Amino acid sequence: MCLAVGGKIKTLDLPFALVDIKGIETCVNVELLENPKNGDYVLVHAGFAIEKIQEEYFNYLDCALKEMLEEDEG
């Protein structure tokens, strides 16, 4: 199964960005995005930001991921 997770761009050093994903900052490639900016919400998969998303959708995905992780813990 493949999973993309939501994150928020903290800083840019093109072609990479430091992205906060659930409190963990990771470096991802942003070359697939048009005009990435600090503060953009993005979907990240396999080290690449693959799409910009709206904050509301980011919040929805964040809640869904939290629920999945809680269910997995058991």
Secondary structure, 3 states (H helix, E strand, C coil): CCCCEEEEEEEEECCEEEEEECCEEEEEECCCCCCCCCCCEEEEECCEEEEEECHHHHHHHHHHHHHHHHHHHC
